Amino acid sequence: MTNRALQLFAVIGIAGLLAGCASAGHPTPESSPAQAASTSQPPPPPVSSAPPAPLSDTDQIKATISAFQDAANSQNWVAYRQLMCPAMLAKFTDPVMEKVRENRANTGITDVTVTGVTITGDTARADLDSTNELIGRMQVAMTLARGTDGWKICM
């Protein structure tokens, strides 16, 4: 693996990818003690909601990239490697991971935005807009593969 490829991996060690999920609920004002005392009826039971719909493949891919980025930015190398497909994981031996760690330490935090996802069967390509503290901005494409336990980075 070339030094440029390792640097690119450190850069897209991928953080801050997706905007957080917005809450669908709205806060409700709390009742004052006087209001609670003047009400003889108990509060209504909570409304049960249906379970959330399963995430689409695109959303699962975005979540995988976000988790990969967060793992690299927080230097959680166990989580980082767990998000790799088996073929990629086999290439990220201890000496390669040492270089990734070094590059991450030298280049700082990276933020990425997924600008597009193309899925073909059990593989996908994610186009990213990546900004790194030291290196700056670059366009990057990542390959992912669907495994038995979800989408994995397989660049």
Rosetta blueprint (number, residue, H / E / L):
1 M L
2 T L
3 N H
4 R H
5 A H
6 L H
7 Q H
8 L H
9 F H
10 A H
11 V H
12 I L
13 G L
14 I L
15 A L
16 G L
17 L L
18 L L
19 A L
20 G L
21 C L
22 A L
23 S L
24 A L
25 G L
26 H L
27 P L
28 T L
29 P L
30 E L
31 S L
32 S L
33 P H
34 A H
35 Q H
36 A H
37 A H
38 S H
39 T L
40 S L
41 Q L
42 P L
43 P L
44 P L
45 P L
46 P L
47 V L
48 S L
49 S L
50 A L
51 P L
52 P L
53 A L
54 P L
55 L L
56 S L
57 D H
58 T H
59 D H
60 Q H
61 I H
62 K H
63 A H
64 T H
65 I H
66 S H
67 A H
68 F H
69 Q H
70 D H
71 A H
72 A H
73 N H
74 S L
75 Q L
76 N L
77 W H
78 V H
79 A H
80 Y H
81 R H
82 Q H
83 L L
84 M E
85 C L
86 P H
87 A H
88 M H
89 L H
90 A H
91 K H
92 F L
93 T L
94 D H
95 P H
96 V H
97 M H
98 E H
99 K H
100 V H
101 R H
102 E H
103 N H
104 R H
105 A H
106 N H
107 T H
108 G L
109 I L
110 T E
111 D E
112 V E
113 T E
114 V E
115 T E
116 G E
117 V E
118 T E
119 I E
120 T E
121 G L
122 D L
123 T E
124 A E
125 R E
126 A E
127 D E
128 L E
129 D E
130 S E
131 T E
132 N E
133 E L
134 L L
135 I L
136 G E
137 R E
138 M E
139 Q E
140 V E
141 A E
142 M E
143 T E
144 L E
145 A E
146 R E
147 G E
148 T L
149 D L
150 G E
151 W E
152 K E
153 I E
154 C L
155 M L
